[in-house]
Structure formats: structure tokens, C-alpha cells
């Protein structure tokens, strides 16, 4: 109890996200390796529109309490429900880009906004 009271808000949120990923039966982002096929879950921290090789790409950072993962939808300018703070389950093959984990055009499912 004392540890919880002295922990920062970010630490508490990270712990909650890690527990949520375990409950959902998903792979922790921090455990993902290059070319591994995974299902991960977490909260979208940022969502940005960036061009990639002249093609629009919607990029989001997914965080599960263990690490962050870049999720990229090539050819998309927006997707309904993909916004910061939204919980998401994503499946696909991990690619490593400059030391960062990336999922390109994953299968995804939006999770409910409230407590489950």
C-alpha cells in the first residue's frame, strides 16, 4: 500500500497497463522481437499523419507499460476512433526500425473507453 502511495501517476498507469495486457493474453511490447508475429494491447499516446515515400501514413505510438511500439497504417489519413488515449489491440509482424518496434498495417480492434 505504501509503495502505491509513493509511486508517480505514470508508474501507476504503467502497472495498470501491464496487468491489462496480461489479462488480455497479449504479448508485452517490451518482449517483442524482430519479425515476431504478435498480438499486443495498450493505450495510444500519440497519433500523427506523416508522408512515407510519398504516401500518407497514419502513425500512432502504442504503450503497454513495458515499452512503446509504433503502429503505422500506410495510405490512411485518419481512422475513426484512432486517437490519443484510446485503448487498442493490434496484431501483426514486428519490424525493427532504428531500434524501435513497428507494426505496419496491423489487424486491430478498438477497446471500450471505460473500465471493462
Phi, psi and omega in degrees: 000317181296322178299318180296321181290329182267356180281151178284164179300321180295320178297318180294317178295320179297317179298317179297318179294320178298316179296321179297318180296319178295316180299322181282352180075026182265160176285138175292137180300322180297340179266355183289138179241160181305134176071007179280138175270125187221164166237123182234160176220155179174194180250137177285122179272314181224153174223126185222145173261122180223144174282140175230113180055040178080003181248137177296146178217127175271120182243137179224149175256122180256130182234132181242011180097339179257327180189176178251156181220136175271129177249126185234126173252105180287140178081006181246136175264331177198159175221129180302128178092345178275102183206156180304139179093348182277140176272146188213145168248130181229142179231140177167193181261129179287136170240146177256129179229110181053042178083357179255146177277137182224139171244120178262132177043056183285160164287140183214161178219128176283138178262157180303149182288322183273184177294143180266000000 
